Amino acid sequence: MTVGIGVICDALAYRDQPGSDVIRFYQALARDQAFESFHLPLPALRASLETGDSGRLSALRLSDRAAASLWTAEPQSALQLLPAERFDLLFCRTLKPFPPRHL
């Protein structure tokens, strides 16, 4: 059985940090077969919460390729709208200090 995990962060905030723990975390999740891993773009998640539509979340399935290219440009065309029930765990992977109103 795999665990559905949604990882929340603003990926582009780390584009100038190629050795970042955040990037290595995403790459490790992409390779781990125990997880069905997804990136949840922070701007899309905020938009869902602001409209009160948190039942379906925009998500990008993580693969080695997605985990490697996510930091240069978030691929909007590959986003899927998934039911929130698909995720067993949502994990905020933004490094502290958090931006204002982040949480």
C-alpha positions in Angstrom: 0.0 0.0 0.0 1.3 3.4 -0.9 0.8 6.6 1.1 -0.6 9.6 -0.8 1.5 12.6 0.2 1.0 16.2 -0.9 4.0 18.5 -0.4 3.3 22.2 -0.2 5.8 24.8 -1.1 6.6 27.7 -3.5 9.1 25.7 -5.6 10.3 28.8 -7.5 11.5 30.3 -4.2 14.3 27.7 -4.3 15.5 28.0 -7.9 18.7 29.7 -6.8 19.5 27.0 -4.2 20.4 23.8 -6.2 21.6 22.0 -3.1 18.6 22.9 -0.9 17.2 20.4 1.6 13.8 21.1 0.0 15.0 20.1 -3.5 16.7 17.0 -2.1 13.5 16.1 -0.2 11.4 16.3 -3.3 13.9 14.2 -5.3 13.9 11.5 -2.5 10.1 11.4 -2.5 10.0 11.0 -6.2 12.1 7.9 -6.0 10.4 6.3 -3.0 7.9 3.7 -4.0 6.2 3.8 -0.6 4.7 7.1 -1.5 2.4 8.4 -4.2 3.9 11.9 -4.1 2.5 15.2 -5.4 3.7 18.8 -5.4 1.0 21.2 -4.4 1.9 24.7 -5.7 1.5 27.2 -2.9 -0.3 29.8 -5.1 -2.9 27.3 -6.3 -3.5 26.0 -2.8 -4.0 29.6 -1.5 -6.5 30.3 -4.4 -8.5 27.1 -3.5 -8.6 28.1 0.2 -9.6 31.7 -0.5 -12.6 30.5 -2.7 -13.5 27.9 -0.1 -13.0 25.1 -2.6 -10.6 22.8 -0.7 -12.3 19.6 -1.8 -10.2 19.5 -5.0 -6.5 20.4 -5.1 -4.2 21.3 -8.0 -1.3 18.9 -7.8 1.7 17.7 -9.9 2.6 14.0 -9.6 6.3 13.8 -8.6 8.6 11.8 -10.8 12.4 12.0 -11.1 11.9 14.4 -14.1 9.3 16.5 -12.4 11.4 16.7 -9.2 14.4 17.9 -11.3 12.6 20.5 -13.4 10.2 21.9 -10.9 12.7 24.4 -9.6 13.2 26.2 -13.0 9.5 26.7 -13.8 6.4 25.2 -12.3 4.8 23.2 -15.1 1.2 24.4 -15.0 0.1 22.1 -17.9 0.9 19.0 -15.9 -1.2 19.9 -12.9 -4.1 17.6 -12.1 -7.2 18.6 -10.1 -7.4 15.8 -7.4 -9.9 15.2 -4.6 -8.5 16.1 -1.2 -9.3 12.5 -0.1 -6.5 11.3 -2.3 -4.0 12.5 0.2 -3.2 10.7 3.4 -0.8 13.5 4.4 -0.2 17.1 3.5 3.2 18.4 4.4 4.5 22.0 4.3 8.1 21.9 3.0 8.7 25.6 3.1 11.8 26.6 5.1 11.5 28.9 8.0 11.1 31.8 8.5 7.7 31.6 6.8 6.6 34.4 4.6 3.8 36.6 6.2 0.4 34.9 6.3 2.0 31.6 5.1 0.3 29.3 7.5 
